Amino acid sequence: MDKYLRSFEDYLSSERNYSKHTIKAYLADIKEFSVVIKEMDLILPDNSDIDFARMDEAPIRVYISKLYNKNKKVSISRKLASIRTFFEFLIRTGSMKSNAAKLVPTPKGEKRLPTFLTVDEVVKLVETPGSDNALESRDRAILELLYSCGLRVSELVGINLSDLDLDSMSVKVLGKGSKERMVPLGSKACTAIKTYLSQRLDLNPKEDHLFVNFRGGRLTTRSVDRIIKKYAVISGIPKNISPHVLRHTFATHLLGGGADLRAIQEMLGHKSLSTTQRYTHTSIEKLMEIYDKTHPRA
């Protein structure tokens, strides 16, 4: 299996352009699935290789059934997607003739509306950090930028000084699949970034990274998550706030304000419009709430 995994890793990286995090998850899923393959003795008689000619949906169903005790449906769906992608790769290389994983249905998960903040909560959160020193100014700029642009946290920490264009109020970010996009900056975010940049040198930055830690190195995604949770506690907002919640909030508020769904898709960097459409559920809920409160015959 190791030789297939090495080739699969190269395929995901060079041809599919997946991130290191995604590749790591896919490889872990296939290694986990390979245990079931061995348990079901789908090995050639001379033990030299996996017998892909006998690979049908049975081992996949066994693997999926084992996952139900310890995994959420969303995790199971991802693991099944990993196997489907792996089998497609094996078909391309001539090791398999058909993709048995496509015969196994994806578990239906519950549709949950994304958590988001109200406008008042956002204002309370982003205005909590001060500007007395570089770290506070940095934190204020991070919060303003996440809400202003709806960035993924990985996109945020990847921003370099050269990616900023404060004159045109925009920022270039590197999204999933190494796809670049330009995102507009709000005036509040621009002001917060300018304040931070005036103090950034106090952190002795080592490179061109926009957001740096107290040692001058690039800020990590985990650090950003801790920063947000810190200010959520200080501001007294009783919600589990993460960078992704601010991304959801950005999209929800734009949609509520009448923004076109295609424009929101472009700003979020979603490949498919169906991914963006989940925010319409939130919008409809809000409309129903307004309707119930205001319509005489509601």
N, C-alpha and C positions, 0 to 999 in steps of 0.2 A: 504493500500500500504506500510505502514511503516514496517510491519513485513517482507514483501518480500524484501524490500530494505536492511534491516539488514542482512538477510540471503544471499542476493546477494553480499553484501559487503564482507562478510566472504568468500564466494565462490571465488570472484575475488582475494582476498588477499592470501588465503591458497592454493587453487587449481590452479588458473591461474597465481599466483605469479606476479600480476600486481603492478606497482609502486603506491605510494600514490596519485600522481598527476593524473594518469590514472583512478584510482578508483574514485576519486573525480569528474572527468569529466563525467564518466559513470553514476554515481548516479544523478548528476545534469541533465543529459539528460533524464533519466527515470522519474525524478520528473516533468520535463517539459512536457513529453509525458503524464503523468498521468492526467494533466489538461484536455487534449483532451478526455481522457477516461471518465472523469466525465461529460464533456460537452455533450458527445454523449450518456450519461446515460447507460454505459455498467456496471451497478451495479446490484447485485442481488436484488430481490424485498424487502427483509428485510434490505437492505443497509448494510449488514454485510461484504460484500466482493465484489471484482471485478468479473464479470461474464465472466471468461475466455473462457467458452464454446461458447460464441458469438463473440469472438475476431477474426476478419478476417483482411484483409489488408486495409479495409475502414478507420479506425481511423488512421492508419499509413500514408496513403496517405493524409488525412486531415492535420495531423501534419506536414508532409514534405512540403505541399503546403504553410502552414503558415510561414515556415522557409525561403522560397525563397525571401521574401521582405527584410530581415535583415541579412541574412547569406550568406557566400560564399559557393560554391559547396563543397569545401573540408570539411567545418564544417558540412554541411548537411550529407555528406557521413559518417562522424564520428558518428553523432547522430543516423543514421540508423544502423550503426554497433553496437552501444550501445544497441539498441532495439533488434537486432538479438541475441546478446549475452545474454540479459536478458531473452528472450523467450526460448533460448536453456536451460538456467538454470531452467526455470519453467517446461520445458518438463522433465528434469532430476528428478525434485522433484514431478512430477505427477500432477502439476496444469494445464498443457496444454498438448494437444495431437499433435499439429503440429505448426510449426514456420511460422506464416503468414507474418512475416517481410521479409522472403526470396522471397515472391512473388512481393515485391516492388523493382524495379531496382535501382541500385546506380546511382546518377547523374554523368554524364560524365563531368569531369572537363578538363580545358585546360592544355595540357602538357607544362609546363614551364621548361626551362633549369635552373639548379641551378646557382645562382650567385657565381662567384669565382674571385680570384685575379690573376693577372699576377705574374710571378716570381719576376719581379722588384718591384712590389707593395708589395709583401710579405716581401722581404728583407728590403724595406723602412720602413714597419710597425714594424717588429720585432726588428729592430735596433734603433728604436726611443727612448725607455727607456734607461736610463743610468745605472750605477752600483754604484753610490755614496752612496746609502743608501739601507736599507733592502726592502723598499717598491718598489723602482725602480728595484732592482734586482728581486724581486718577480714578478713584471709585465713583465719583459723581459722573465723570465722563463715560465710564463703562455702562452705568445704569442708563444714562441719557442715550447712548449709542445703541444699546440693545433694544430699547423701546422705540427709538426714532427710526431704526432701519429694519427691525425684525430679524436680526442676524442670528445664525447658529453660533453657539459659543466657540466652536472650532474656527469659524470664520472671523470672529472678533479677535481672538488671540493671534491670528495669522496676519493681521493688518500691519503693514510697515508704514513709516512716515511718508514714503514715496507714493503710497496708495491714496493719500488724502488730497483732496482738492477743495480747500475751504472757500476759495473764491467762487467756485461754481456750486458749492455746497453739495458735494458728492464724495463717495468713497468707493474704491474698487476692492472687491472681495473675491476670494477663491473658494468656490462652493464645492458641492459633491461632484465627483468625477473630474476634479481639477478644472471646472468651468468657471471662468471669470465673469463677473457682472458688475455693472455700475449701479449703485443704490443712492437715492437722494438723501441728504442730511437735513434734519430740521434745524431751525435757528437756535433752539435751546441746546441741541447737541453740539452745534458749531461753537457756541459760546463756552460750553463746558470743556470742549477739547482744547480751545485756545487758552483757557485758564490753566489747564493741565500742562500744556506744552510750555507755558511760561515758567513752570516749576519742575519740568521733567528732568532737567540736568542735575537736579539735587539727588536723583536716584542713581547717578553715575551709569547711565545706560551703556551697555557694551556694544550694541549693534543698532540697526535701523528699526527695531521693533517699536510699535507705538506704545503698547502697554507692557511695562516692565515691573518686576518685583523689587523689593527693597535692596536686593543685591545687584540690580541692573540687568538681570537676565529676562528672557521672554516670560510673560505671565502664562501659567498653565490653565487649562479648562477647569481643573479641580479647584484651583485658587479662586477663579471667577465665581464658581458655584458657592464657595465659602463666603466670599465677599457679599454676594446677594443675600444669602441667608442671614448673615450678620446684620445687615441693614433692615431686613424684614423684621427681625426681632426688635431692633432698636425703635423702628417706626410703629411697632405694635400692630402689624397687619396679621390677623389670625389665619394665614394661608401658607401652605407649603410652596414657597416661591423659588423658582429655579430660572436659569437663563431661558429655558424653553417656554416657561410660563410667560415671560416677557415677549417672546416671539409670538405666542398665541394671542397675547393681549394686543400687540401691534396689528395683527391681521383682523382681529375681532373689531377693534375700534375703527379701522379703515373701512371695513365692510359696513359697519353701523353708520358711518358718516357718508355712505353712498359711493365709495370707491368701486371701480369696475373689478370684477373677479379676475379677469385676465391680467390687469395691472398688478393686483396683489400677488398673483402667481409669479409674475416676472420679478417683483421685488423680493419675494421669499426664495426664489431660485428653485421652485418646484418643477420637476420634469413633467408631471402630469397635472392637469387641471382638477382631476378627481381628488387629489391630495389636498388641494386648496378648498374644495367644495365642502369639506367638513365644517368650515366656519359658517356656512349658510344655515346650519342647524342652530347654531347659537343665535344668529340673526333672527331666525324665525321664532325662536323662543322669546326673544325680546319683543318682537312685534306682537306676539300673542299676549304678552304681559301688558303691553300698552293698550291693546285692543280691549282686554278684559276690564281695564281701569277706566277707559274713556268712552267706549261705545254704549249708547243707551240700551241696546238690546243684546249685549254680550252675555 
